[in-house]
Amino acid sequence: MKEKLFRIFDYGSEYSLYGMILFMPISNAGIESFFGFAFLFFLLKKALKPDFGFLRSTACLFLLFFIFFLSLSLFNSGPYLQKSLSSLFFKWAEYILIFVITQDTLRSAKRIRNSLIILLVIAAVVGIDGLFQRFIGVDFLRHKKIISLWGETMLHGIGITGPFQHYNSFGTYLMFNLSLLLVLLISIKDKIYKISLFMLFVLLQACFILTFSRGSWLGFLCGVFLLLLLYRKVNKLVLIFTIYIILIIFFPGSKGRSMLVDADRFTVWKGAFGMIKDHPFLGMGLGTFMDYFQEYVSKDMYLRYTHNCYLQIWAESGIFALVSFILFCGSVMYKGIKAFKNNNSNFVLLGFICAFFGFLVQIFFDSQLYSLQLSALFWFIAGFIMALARLRENAPLITK
């Protein structure tokens, strides 16, 4: 009876994770609902078999330090303590649990392949949605309207958002999928699969350029550069890399966008450094950046986030929280790269490593970790890398 219940809960956890993957680009409510189911099934499983061996890693140790220092920042929250508690338990704790649940659930090559299929299928739907929005003016999934870029003409100054709130958010999602697709295109030899993946790559690449998201472009380029370093056999990528830069520079409207200096961003960063100067060790208090921002910059300037996740973590939670977060990310990267070098047929792992690195670059210029959709994606990618690195099956996930 116990084994039967465990299998039921395990399947529940598996399909709840699939639901989260499906709704990541589409619906916050869908993410929250399936996370709730996944967390419930996770607790029920662990009540029957309390196995937490998968958490015995350096990355998880640094993650514990990160949670500890986030909690310590509450001592500086002052009148915003309730807000800080809400941020700790209903944002950061949920995101970190996605990382934990992903690791625990993806214990077989079959589950990883299923997750990969869902990721690519929903990416195709979202890509079609993005192009639909570009020509019609509104997407068909969430009825989001296209956004005009500041300082650009209406001919070229529009960024598609797809089902996301902002073109930068859409760009981050596309950057992840393009990094994964690029690696799969290199590794797969089957012509039917290769043609299908190439068509998807072209679709998402068109959307990617039409977001005019500079941070996403940079993140993708950095991911490609890491790919060149980790997989020396792909000399043809140098040509792809060059062509991509040329497309970005000469695509109508993107040249001015890529060269545009956002002065407001530097103003925001200046305000963040002011907070850091006053409270460098424990920060101002978790989730309080927007409450104190106007005191450090201007009462006429409204902003919610720093457009730099590293600075916001430091400003809100202190230097120790920031260092713990960076060490966690570095440990995930190290674990993934080490596993790939031990089994260089695991190209799915390589794709996720490159996407994760691109994500880490982009969050230097934006606030993806403070968006439910993108933060869920970030922690899912980290958990996916750890699960792949831990998987002891030697057979490649994708047949060449």
Secondary structure, DSSP 8 states (H G I E B T S, - for coil): -HHHHHHHHHHHHHHHHHHHHHHTTT-HHHHHHHHHHHHHHHHHHHHHS---GGG-SHHHHHHHHHHHHHHHGGGG-GGGHHHHHHHIIIIIHHHHHHHHHHHHH--SHHHHHHHHHHHHHHHHHHHHHHHHHHHHSB-TTT--B-EE-TTS-TTT-EE--TTSSSHHHHHHHHHHHHHHHHHHHHH---HHHHHHHHHHHHHHHHHHHHTT-HHHHHHHHHHHHHHHHH-TT-THHHHHHHHHHHHHHHSTTHHHHHH---HHHHHHHHHHHHHHHHSTTT-S-TT-HHHHHHHHS-TT---S--S-HHHHHHHHH-HHHHHHHHHHHHHHHHHHHHHHHH-TT-HHHHHHHHHHHHHHHHTTTS-GGGSHHHHHHHHHHHHHHHHHHH----S-SS--
